[in-house]
Amino acid sequence: MPMYPELMVAPMRRELTQLGFLEMRSPEEVDSQLKNSSGTVLVVVNSICGCAAGKARPAIAQALQNSATKPNKLTTVFAGQDAEATNKARGYFEGMPPSSPSIALLKDGKLAYIMHRKDIESRNASAIALDLAQAFEEYCK
């Protein structure tokens, strides 16, 4: 059961879907996008928390806007709202503890890069965007 009313969460979902992110709301949707994927897939574990709102989502938008090299596919799940989809997506982050928010980059179905909440909450959006742009440059060529 979702933690918050959808009316409250919808604008937070739209911040990413308006950037071209495909929202995955069920385990089946996660598998259809991530299982046996080729190329690079950005997977954002979105959250209602302040560090997602003030840092992660703005940083993601900034990194995508300012990077010449970008992931082939943009996807997202929403922690606390779509629990089964979120758990399924986290299963693709082999060996990593759960974190909300988090930003992962899969390359040919394998985890290549991940940024956890601890890497987000203590920094500003511009610094996070710079790290993401560097990850795109390294893994998305």
N, C-alpha and C positions, 0 to 999 in steps of 0.2 A: 504494500500500500504506500502511495507517495507520502512524503513528509509534509509537503506544502500544497496549498491549492494551486491548480494549474494556472489560474488567472494571474497568480503572483509570479510564477516561474516562466510563463510564456515569453515575456520580454527578454529574459536572460537566454532563452533558447534562440530567439530571433537574432541576438547579437552575433551568433555564429552562423546560423542558416542564411542570413543576409550576405555573409561573406562567401557563400557557396558550400558550406559544410552540409553533409548529408547526416541527418539525425538518425541514429539507430536506437530504437525503443524496445526491441525484443532481442532475445538471444539469437533467433533465426536471422534477423536483420544484421546482427554483428557478424555471424558466420558468413552470410552472403557477401559481405563487404571485405572481410579480413582473411577468411580461410582461403588458402592457396592464392593469395593476392600477389601480383607481380608489380614491380616498381616500388614507389614510395607512397605510404599512406600516413597522414597525420591523424592521430587519434587524440582528441581532447576529452578528458573526463571533466566535464563542466560541473559547477557547483553553485549553490546559492550564497556561499560565504563572501565576505568582503574582499578577500584577496583574489577571488575569481573575478569579481565585479570591477575592482579598481586596478587590478594588475594583470591577471592572466588574459582575460578577453581583450582588453586594449592592446596588450603586448602582441597577441596573436594577430590582430588586425594590422598593427604597425609592421610586424615582420613580413606578413604576406604582401602588404602594400609596397614595402621598400626593398624586397628581395627579387633579384633577377631569376634566381633559381628557387623553385617551389616544389612541394610534394605533388605527385600525380593525382592524389585523391585526398579530400578533406572530410573527416568523419568526426562525430561526437556522440557521446552518451552523457546522461545527466545523473550524477550520483545523488542518492536520496529520493529520486523520483522514479527512475527506471532501473530498479535495483538488479533485476535479472540480466538486463542488457549490460549494465555496468560491470557486474561480476564476470560475465562472459568476455567482455573486452579486456578486463584486467588479466584474464587467463592468457592473453597473447603477450603480456609483459612478463615473460617467464623469469622467475627468480626475484621479482620486484615486489615490495610490500605495497598494499593498497594506499592510494593517496588521492585526496580530492582537494583542490583540483590537481590535475597532472596533464602533461603534454608529452605524448609519445610519438616516435617516428618509427614505423615499420618499414623495412626494406626487404622485398621479396618474402614477406610473411614473417620475418624475424625482427625482434626488437633491435634497433640500431642506436636509439637515443631516447632518454626519458628525463623529464624535468618534474620533480616532485614538489609538493606543497612547500616543503622546507626551502626549496630553491626559488620559490615565488614570493612567499609572504614577507620576507625581509628586504625585498628589492623593489625598485620602481619599474614601471612598465617599459621604459626605454632600455634599461639594462637587460631585462628579460627578452625583449624583442631582438636585441643585438645577439644574445646567445642563440635564439631560435634561428635567426638569419644565418649565423655561422653553421648551425646544424644542417640547415637546408643546403648550404653551399657544400658541406662535406659529404652528405649522404644522398642528395637528390640529383646529382649529376649523372 
